[in-house]
Amino acid sequence: MAKYLINEEYDVQEAGAAKTFGKGERRRDYADPWRETGNVVLIGLPGSGRAELARLLADRMGKPVLIPSEAQAAAEALQGLGAIIVLDDRLVDDPGVQPLIHGAGKVFYLMADTRLLSDRVAGRGGVEGEEAAEDLWRQLSARLAEVEPVFYGVLHFILQGAQSPEDLVGDALEKIGY
């Protein structure tokens, strides 16, 4: 099916021209939701470090942290101003919330492999036994397959969730400053 995804030819004036964005360059080809809202939105799977990164950013930026647990609260948070908003994967995938995310502020996806995420979740949630840990890993892997395309559809930046939140805060602040 993928082989039919791109099947049109286009004539371009400069066939060899390319545009790339390196670290520190400002992207000027999309509207900057940050200027309008001042929001930072953190998305990712459980164990990615969203809540801890939000706390660290709040300390540095003096903004409140909002962690909505239901769709209505998430929609209200995304329509507000000047907050750090932490959304779990269930809310990112919600049809009433998803269309609001990209324009609500700068959106960061904390990406990490599911083995690492399951180890983190198991460590803090009291998951005991190898079989339970393996089941958690399978559940997170299946969930990632479902929701990662949604994450890609709403994000502005990717942060490496394999790093600790303390190591990510500087990178996030730099990107917020773009």
C-alpha positions in Angstrom: 0.0 0.0 0.0 2.8 2.4 0.8 4.2 2.2 -2.7 1.2 4.1 -4.0 1.6 6.9 -1.5 3.6 9.2 -3.7 2.8 8.7 -7.4 2.8 12.2 -8.8 5.6 14.1 -10.5 6.1 17.9 -10.2 8.3 20.3 -12.1 10.3 22.5 -9.9 12.5 25.5 -10.8 15.6 24.3 -8.8 15.6 20.5 -8.7 18.7 20.4 -6.6 17.7 23.0 -4.0 17.0 21.9 -0.5 16.0 23.6 2.8 17.1 22.1 6.1 16.8 23.4 9.6 19.7 23.0 12.0 19.9 23.5 15.7 19.3 27.1 16.6 17.6 28.1 13.4 14.1 29.6 13.6 11.4 28.0 11.5 9.5 30.8 9.7 7.2 28.6 7.6 4.6 27.9 10.2 2.6 30.2 12.5 4.1 30.4 16.0 1.4 29.4 18.5 3.8 30.3 21.3 3.5 34.0 20.6 -0.2 33.9 20.9 -0.7 31.5 23.8 2.5 31.2 25.8 1.6 27.6 26.4 4.0 24.6 26.4 2.3 21.2 25.7 4.0 18.0 26.7 2.8 14.7 25.2 4.1 11.1 25.3 3.4 7.7 26.8 3.6 6.9 30.5 7.1 6.8 31.7 8.4 9.4 29.3 9.0 12.1 32.0 6.4 14.6 31.0 5.2 15.5 34.5 8.8 15.9 35.9 9.9 18.0 32.9 6.8 20.1 33.4 7.7 20.7 37.0 11.3 21.7 36.0 10.1 24.0 33.2 7.6 25.6 35.6 10.3 26.3 38.1 12.5 28.0 35.4 9.7 29.8 33.6 7.3 30.7 36.4 4.3 29.2 34.7 1.6 26.9 36.2 1.5 23.3 35.4 -1.9 21.8 34.3 -2.4 18.1 34.1 -6.0 17.5 33.0 -7.5 14.1 33.5 -10.5 14.3 31.3 -11.2 15.7 27.8 -13.2 18.7 28.8 -10.5 19.9 31.2 -7.9 19.3 28.5 -9.8 21.3 26.0 -10.2 24.2 28.5 -6.4 24.1 29.3 -5.5 24.1 25.6 -7.6 27.2 25.0 -6.1 29.0 28.0 -2.9 31.1 28.1 0.5 30.9 29.7 0.6 27.3 31.1 2.6 24.1 30.8 0.1 21.5 29.9 0.8 17.8 30.3 -1.4 15.5 28.2 -1.5 11.7 28.5 -1.8 9.6 25.3 -5.5 9.0 25.9 -6.3 12.7 25.8 -4.0 13.3 22.8 -6.0 10.7 20.9 -9.4 12.1 22.0 -11.3 13.5 19.0 -12.4 16.5 21.0 -8.9 17.4 22.2 -6.6 16.4 19.3 -7.6 19.2 16.9 -6.8 21.8 19.6 -3.3 20.7 20.4 -1.1 21.9 17.6 -2.4 25.5 17.8 -2.4 25.7 21.6 1.3 26.4 22.0 4.7 24.7 21.5 4.1 21.0 21.5 6.9 18.6 22.6 6.7 14.9 22.1 8.9 13.0 24.6 9.9 10.0 22.5 11.4 6.9 24.0 11.4 3.2 23.3 8.7 1.1 25.0 11.2 -1.1 26.8 12.6 1.9 28.7 9.1 3.2 29.3 7.8 -0.1 30.7 10.8 -0.4 33.0 10.2 3.2 34.3 6.5 2.5 34.8 7.1 -0.8 36.4 9.7 0.7 38.8 7.3 3.4 40.1 4.1 1.4 39.9 5.0 -1.6 41.9 4.8 -4.1 38.9 6.3 -7.2 40.2 7.5 -10.3 38.3 9.0 -10.8 34.9 5.7 -11.8 33.4 3.9 -8.7 34.5 6.8 -6.5 33.3 6.7 -8.2 29.9 2.9 -7.7 29.7 3.3 -4.0 30.5 5.9 -3.7 27.7 3.5 -5.4 25.2 0.7 -3.1 26.2 2.9 0.0 25.8 4.2 -1.2 22.5 0.7 -1.8 21.2 -0.4 1.7 22.5 2.6 3.3 20.8 1.7 1.8 17.5 -1.8 3.3 17.8 -1.0 6.7 19.0 2.4 7.7 17.7 1.0 8.8 14.3 -1.3 11.2 16.3 1.7 12.5 18.2 3.5 13.2 14.9 0.5 15.0 13.7 0.4 17.5 16.5 4.0 18.0 17.6 6.4 20.9 16.9 9.4 19.4 18.6 10.7 15.9 19.7 12.6 15.5 22.9 14.5 12.3 23.6 12.5 10.8 26.5 15.4 8.3 27.1 17.2 11.2 28.8 16.3 12.4 32.3 14.0 15.4 32.6 16.9 17.3 34.2 18.9 16.7 31.0 16.0 17.7 28.7 15.1 21.0 30.4 17.8 23.0 28.7 17.0 21.6 25.3 13.3 22.4 25.8 14.0 25.9 27.0 16.1 26.5 23.9 13.3 25.3 21.6 10.8 27.4 23.5 13.0 30.4 22.8 12.8 29.9 19.0 
